């Protein structure tokens, strides 16, 4: 059978087997009309080529043609088919992204925060504890009062000029006096049941018995030969009947450092005060005081009919204000204020060897709890050999100190008005 002219352009060319001639159209008159044409191949039937798999154990060599494909215009090697890109989602089917476990993220974040907080707190505790300056203060002696409930602190402010340069002494008007004397003495009682603390001023001119030195001013127990913190503590314990648990002392320089470290304190002044001896010149009203001004304020004797009593009142007022400021969240939780305060406080104060960081923290918390402020009840102000003294009201003073020793509220009729 001869080919008809349109054989190569026949539409069945792409589906008929190789070598098979297309069927001639109807009415085609070829050279061999008697030959029956082969049956046509249905147009939808495709004869696939036989599969040819290369032997698995044969390695490709340089003569083997390797099938390659292109990915984004670049030749891609390998035999595996290219998979279409899929968006991230549930099951990789392009669906929405599964929600994250927010609870686990919050818990892990809180755990990390708490761990960092604990490490910082432990580090700060170790650092502060290593800076505390402890001295020997307490000693056993015959007739020493027994332990009483609650905590009792003896807080002492000395007029020591140690740490002050000549320029600072002139600026603070502290003078050039050598040695140191107790300028301020206060007894702080912290109840065992968590009630309001009581802060009692002990006038430095109080006439009291001092072991080995007869009767003299209370602050003489610190300044006499052989005196100091040990003799002062013994004297206070004997005249009050209260066993002292902790001792803290601060000098002029430390006083200024602590006030400046907390950023100053607000004090309400009752009247205009101008005292060149104390380097003080303030007006009536509430005002922010820095360390130098505050030191002059608690030292001045230029006011009141009884200057020493006015002075002790200002000292209690100021001590409460500075401790409240130091214990406020704005200072404690602010590292830019809290750390300088801790450094200044540990440099400025001297405590007994048994006092630690937690004891100082309990002191600050107690003073921030609005303590009851009072002074030892007095009966008279005798002058002996030209020296002025303060004589306690023995009956009221005993009631005051007995209430503290028994961890009870102080009777209102013995509190200073």
C-alpha positions as CSV (number, residue, x, y, z in Angstrom):
1,X,0.0,0.0,0.0
2,X,1.4,3.3,-1.0
3,X,1.4,6.3,1.4
4,X,-1.1,9.0,0.8
5,X,0.3,12.5,0.6
6,X,-1.1,13.6,4.0
7,X,0.4,10.7,6.0
8,X,2.9,12.8,7.9
9,X,0.4,15.5,8.8
10,X,-2.2,13.1,10.0
11,X,-3.6,13.9,13.5
12,X,-3.2,10.3,14.6
13,X,0.6,10.5,14.2
14,X,1.2,11.2,17.9
15,X,-0.9,8.3,19.1
16,X,-0.2,5.5,16.6
17,X,2.6,3.0,17.2
18,X,5.9,3.6,15.6
19,X,6.1,2.3,12.0
20,X,2.3,2.0,11.5
21,X,0.9,3.9,8.6
22,X,-2.1,6.1,9.0
23,X,-5.3,4.9,7.4
24,X,-6.1,6.6,4.1
25,X,-9.1,8.8,4.0
26,X,-12.2,7.4,2.4
27,X,-12.2,7.4,-1.4
28,X,-8.3,7.2,-1.6
29,X,-7.3,5.2,-4.7
30,X,-3.9,3.8,-4.3
31,X,-1.9,1.3,-6.3
32,X,-3.2,-1.5,-4.2
33,X,-6.9,-1.0,-3.7
34,X,-7.6,-4.6,-3.0
35,X,-5.5,-4.6,0.2
36,X,-7.4,-4.2,3.3
37,X,-6.3,-1.3,5.4
38,X,-5.1,-2.0,9.0
39,X,-7.7,-1.3,11.7
40,X,-7.4,2.3,13.0
41,X,-6.1,3.0,16.5
42,X,-8.6,4.7,18.7
43,X,-7.5,8.3,19.1
44,X,-7.7,8.1,23.0
45,X,-5.5,5.0,23.2
46,X,-1.8,5.6,24.0
47,X,0.7,2.7,23.8
48,X,3.3,3.4,26.5
49,X,6.8,2.5,25.9
50,X,8.2,-0.5,27.8
51,X,9.8,0.4,31.1
52,X,13.5,0.4,31.1
53,X,15.2,0.3,34.5
54,X,18.9,0.3,34.7
55,X,20.5,-2.4,36.8
56,X,20.7,-1.4,40.5
57,X,24.2,-2.8,40.9
58,X,25.6,-1.0,38.0
59,X,27.4,2.2,38.8
60,X,27.1,5.2,36.6
61,X,30.1,5.9,34.5
62,X,31.1,8.6,32.1
63,X,29.2,7.0,29.3
64,X,25.9,6.8,31.1
65,X,23.6,9.6,30.4
66,X,22.3,11.0,33.7
67,X,18.8,12.4,33.8
68,X,18.8,15.9,35.1
69,X,16.1,18.5,35.7
70,X,16.1,22.2,36.2
71,X,15.0,24.1,39.4
72,X,14.5,27.8,38.9
73,X,16.7,27.7,35.8
74,X,19.6,25.8,37.4
75,X,20.6,22.2,36.7
76,X,19.4,19.9,39.5
77,X,21.1,16.5,40.0
78,X,19.4,13.5,41.4
79,X,16.7,11.0,40.4
80,X,13.9,12.0,42.8
81,X,11.1,14.0,41.3
82,X,10.7,17.6,42.3
83,X,8.1,18.2,44.9
84,X,6.0,21.4,44.8
85,X,6.6,24.0,47.5
86,X,4.1,23.8,50.3
87,X,3.1,26.5,52.8
88,X,3.7,25.7,56.5
89,X,0.6,24.6,58.1
90,X,-1.2,21.7,59.7
91,X,-0.1,18.6,57.8
92,X,1.8,20.7,55.2
93,X,-1.4,21.1,53.1
94,X,-1.3,24.8,53.1
95,X,-3.8,25.2,55.9
96,X,-3.7,27.6,58.7
97,X,-0.6,27.5,61.1
98,X,-1.4,25.7,64.3
99,X,-1.7,28.0,67.4
100,X,1.4,28.2,69.6
101,X,1.1,27.0,73.2
102,X,1.0,30.4,74.9
103,X,0.8,28.9,78.4
104,X,4.1,27.1,78.1
105,X,5.8,30.2,76.8
106,X,4.5,32.2,79.8
107,X,5.5,29.5,82.3
108,X,9.0,29.2,80.8
109,X,9.4,33.0,80.8
110,X,8.4,33.2,84.4
111,X,10.7,30.4,85.4
112,X,13.6,32.2,83.7
113,X,12.7,35.5,85.4
114,X,12.4,33.9,88.9
115,X,15.7,32.1,88.4
116,X,17.4,35.3,87.5
117,X,15.8,37.1,90.4
118,X,16.9,34.4,92.9
119,X,20.5,34.5,91.5
120,X,20.6,38.3,91.8
121,X,19.1,38.2,95.4
122,X,21.7,35.6,96.5
123,X,24.5,37.5,94.9
124,X,23.4,40.8,96.6
125,X,23.0,39.0,100.0
126,X,26.5,37.6,99.8
127,X,27.9,41.0,98.7
128,X,26.2,42.9,101.5
129,X,27.1,40.4,104.1
130,X,30.7,40.5,103.2
131,X,30.7,44.3,103.7
132,X,29.1,44.4,107.2
133,X,31.6,45.6,109.8
134,X,30.9,43.7,113.0
135,X,32.5,44.4,116.4
136,X,32.5,42.9,119.9
137,X,29.8,44.6,121.9
138,X,28.0,42.2,124.2
139,X,29.5,40.6,127.2
140,X,28.2,38.6,130.1
141,X,28.3,40.2,133.6
142,X,26.7,39.6,136.9
143,X,23.1,40.8,137.0
144,X,22.7,41.1,133.3
145,X,18.9,41.1,132.3
146,X,17.5,37.9,131.0
147,X,16.4,37.6,127.3
148,X,13.1,39.3,126.6
149,X,10.5,38.6,123.8
150,X,10.9,40.6,120.6
151,X,14.0,42.4,119.4
152,X,15.7,45.3,121.1
153,X,18.2,47.6,119.2
154,X,20.5,50.2,120.7
155,X,20.9,52.8,117.9
156,X,23.8,55.2,118.4
157,X,24.8,58.3,116.5
158,X,28.3,59.4,117.3
159,X,30.0,62.7,116.6
160,X,33.0,61.0,115.0
161,X,34.6,63.1,112.2
162,X,36.4,60.0,110.8
163,X,36.2,60.0,107.0
164,X,35.7,63.7,106.7
165,X,38.2,65.9,105.0
166,X,39.1,69.4,106.2
167,X,36.9,70.9,103.5
168,X,34.0,68.7,104.5
169,X,34.4,69.6,108.2
170,X,34.2,73.3,107.3
171,X,31.2,72.7,105.1
172,X,29.3,70.6,107.7
173,X,30.4,72.9,110.6
174,X,31.5,69.8,112.6
175,X,34.5,71.5,114.2
176,X,37.8,69.8,114.9
177,X,37.0,67.8,118.1
178,X,39.1,64.7,118.4
179,X,37.7,61.3,119.4
180,X,34.0,60.5,119.4
181,X,31.1,60.8,121.7
182,X,27.5,59.5,121.5
183,X,25.5,62.4,120.2
184,X,22.3,60.3,119.8
185,X,21.0,57.2,121.6
186,X,17.7,55.5,120.9
187,X,16.2,52.2,122.0
188,X,14.1,50.4,119.4
189,X,11.8,47.6,120.5
190,X,10.3,45.4,117.7
191,X,7.4,43.2,119.1
192,X,7.5,39.5,118.6
193,X,3.9,39.4,117.4
194,X,4.4,41.9,114.6
195,X,2.8,44.9,116.4
196,X,3.9,48.5,116.1
197,X,7.5,49.1,117.1
198,X,8.5,51.6,119.8
199,X,11.4,54.1,119.4
200,X,12.5,55.6,122.7
201,X,15.1,58.5,122.8
202,X,17.6,58.2,125.7
203,X,18.8,61.8,126.4
204,X,22.5,61.9,126.4
205,X,22.6,64.1,129.5
206,X,20.6,61.5,131.5
207,X,22.1,61.1,135.0
208,X,22.7,57.4,135.4
209,X,25.1,55.0,137.3
210,X,28.1,53.8,135.2
211,X,30.1,50.8,136.3
212,X,33.5,52.0,137.7
213,X,32.7,55.7,137.2
214,X,29.9,56.5,139.6
215,X,27.0,58.6,138.4
216,X,27.5,60.6,135.2
217,X,25.9,61.5,131.9
218,X,24.7,58.5,129.8
219,X,27.0,59.4,126.9
220,X,30.0,59.4,129.3
221,X,29.8,55.6,129.3
222,X,31.0,55.7,125.7
223,X,33.7,58.4,126.0
224,X,35.4,57.7,129.4
225,X,38.6,55.8,129.5
226,X,37.9,52.1,129.2
227,X,34.4,52.9,127.8
228,X,33.0,52.4,124.3
229,X,30.2,50.3,122.9
230,X,30.6,47.6,125.6
231,X,30.3,49.9,128.6
232,X,27.5,51.8,126.9
233,X,25.4,48.7,126.3
234,X,26.0,47.5,129.8
235,X,24.9,50.8,131.2
236,X,21.7,50.9,129.1
237,X,20.8,47.4,130.0
238,X,21.2,48.1,133.8
239,X,19.1,51.3,133.8
240,X,16.3,49.9,131.6
241,X,16.2,46.3,132.6
242,X,16.1,45.3,128.9
243,X,18.6,43.0,127.3
244,X,20.0,44.5,124.1
245,X,19.9,42.1,121.1
246,X,21.5,44.3,118.4
247,X,23.8,47.4,118.3
248,X,24.2,49.8,115.4
249,X,26.4,53.0,115.3
250,X,26.8,55.7,112.7
251,X,29.1,58.7,112.5
252,X,28.7,62.1,110.8
253,X,30.2,61.0,107.5
254,X,28.1,57.9,107.3
255,X,25.0,59.9,108.1
256,X,25.5,62.3,105.2
257,X,26.3,59.3,102.8
258,X,23.1,57.5,103.6
259,X,20.9,60.5,103.2
260,X,22.5,61.4,99.8
261,X,22.3,57.7,98.7
262,X,18.5,57.7,99.1
263,X,18.2,61.0,97.3
264,X,17.4,63.1,100.3
265,X,14.5,63.0,102.7
266,X,11.5,65.2,103.2
267,X,11.3,66.9,106.6
268,X,8.6,69.3,107.9
269,X,10.3,72.1,109.9
270,X,8.2,73.7,112.6
271,X,9.9,77.1,112.5
272,X,12.7,79.0,110.9
273,X,16.1,77.8,112.1
274,X,19.4,79.6,111.6
275,X,22.4,78.1,113.5
276,X,25.9,78.8,112.2
277,X,27.4,76.4,114.8
278,X,25.5,73.5,113.0
279,X,25.8,75.0,109.5
280,X,22.0,75.2,109.3
281,X,19.7,77.8,107.7
282,X,16.2,76.5,106.9
283,X,12.7,78.0,106.6
284,X,9.5,76.8,108.2
285,X,7.6,74.2,106.2
286,X,8.1,70.8,104.5
287,X,11.2,70.5,102.3
288,X,13.7,68.1,100.8
289,X,16.9,67.9,102.7
290,X,20.3,66.6,101.5
291,X,22.8,65.0,103.8
292,X,24.6,68.2,104.9
293,X,21.4,70.0,105.7
294,X,19.9,67.0,107.5
295,X,23.0,66.6,109.6
296,X,22.7,70.3,110.8
297,X,19.0,69.8,111.5
298,X,19.5,66.9,113.9
299,X,22.5,68.5,115.6
300,X,21.3,72.0,116.2
301,X,20.4,73.2,119.7
302,X,19.1,76.6,118.7
303,X,15.4,75.8,119.3
304,X,13.1,75.0,122.3
305,X,13.0,75.8,125.9
306,X,14.9,72.6,126.5
307,X,17.2,72.3,123.5
308,X,18.3,68.7,124.2
309,X,14.6,67.5,124.1
310,X,13.9,69.4,120.9
311,X,16.9,67.8,119.5
312,X,16.0,64.2,120.4
313,X,12.5,64.8,118.9
314,X,14.1,65.9,115.6
315,X,16.5,62.9,115.7
316,X,13.5,60.5,116.0
317,X,11.7,62.4,113.3
318,X,14.6,62.3,110.9
319,X,15.6,58.7,111.6
320,X,12.0,57.5,110.9
321,X,12.0,59.5,107.7
322,X,15.3,58.3,106.3
323,X,14.5,54.6,107.1
324,X,11.0,54.9,105.5
325,X,12.6,56.4,102.4
326,X,15.3,53.6,102.3
327,X,12.6,50.9,102.7
328,X,10.3,52.3,100.0
329,X,9.8,50.3,96.8
330,X,11.2,53.2,94.7
331,X,14.6,52.7,96.4
332,X,14.6,48.9,97.2
333,X,13.6,47.8,93.8
334,X,15.6,50.4,91.9
335,X,19.1,49.1,91.4
336,X,20.4,52.6,90.7
337,X,19.4,53.6,94.2
338,X,19.3,50.4,96.1
339,X,22.8,49.3,95.4
340,X,24.4,52.7,96.2
341,X,22.4,52.7,99.4
342,X,23.6,49.2,100.4
343,X,27.2,50.3,99.7
344,X,26.8,53.5,101.7
345,X,25.0,51.9,104.6
346,X,27.5,49.1,105.0
347,X,30.4,51.6,104.8
348,X,28.7,54.0,107.3
349,X,27.4,51.8,110.0
350,X,29.0,49.6,112.6
351,X,27.1,46.7,114.1
352,X,27.7,43.9,116.6
353,X,29.1,40.7,115.2
354,X,25.8,38.8,115.6
355,X,23.9,41.2,113.3
356,X,23.5,40.1,109.7
357,X,21.8,41.2,106.6
358,X,18.4,39.9,107.5
359,X,18.6,41.7,110.9
360,X,19.2,45.0,109.1
361,X,16.4,44.3,106.8
362,X,14.0,43.6,109.7
363,X,15.2,46.9,111.3
364,X,14.3,48.8,108.1
365,X,10.9,47.1,107.8
366,X,10.1,47.9,111.5
367,X,11.0,51.5,111.1
368,X,8.8,51.8,108.0
369,X,5.9,50.5,110.0
370,X,5.2,53.9,111.7
371,X,6.7,53.2,115.1
372,X,5.6,54.8,118.4
373,X,8.0,57.7,119.1
374,X,8.6,58.8,122.6
375,X,11.3,59.8,125.1
376,X,12.2,58.6,128.6
377,X,9.9,60.4,131.1
378,X,11.8,63.1,133.1
379,X,11.3,64.6,136.5
380,X,13.8,67.4,136.7
381,X,16.9,69.0,135.3
382,X,19.4,69.4,138.1
383,X,22.7,71.3,137.9
384,X,25.5,69.6,139.7
385,X,28.9,71.4,140.0
386,X,27.9,73.6,137.1
387,X,26.9,70.7,134.9
388,X,23.3,70.3,133.6
389,X,21.8,66.8,133.8
390,X,18.4,65.2,133.0
391,X,16.8,63.3,135.9
392,X,14.4,60.5,134.9
393,X,10.9,60.1,136.4
394,X,11.8,56.8,138.0
395,X,8.2,55.5,138.4
396,X,7.1,56.3,134.8
397,X,10.4,55.2,133.3
398,X,10.1,51.8,135.0
399,X,6.5,51.4,133.6
400,X,7.8,52.3,130.2
401,X,10.7,49.8,130.2
402,X,8.7,47.1,131.9
403,X,6.1,47.2,129.2
404,X,8.8,46.9,126.5
405,X,10.5,44.0,128.4
406,X,7.1,42.2,128.6
407,X,6.5,42.9,124.9
408,X,3.3,44.9,125.7
409,X,2.0,48.3,124.5
410,X,3.4,51.2,126.4
411,X,0.9,52.9,128.7
412,X,-0.3,56.1,127.1
413,X,0.2,58.2,130.2
414,X,4.0,57.7,130.0
415,X,4.3,58.6,126.4
416,X,5.8,62.0,125.6
417,X,3.2,64.5,124.4
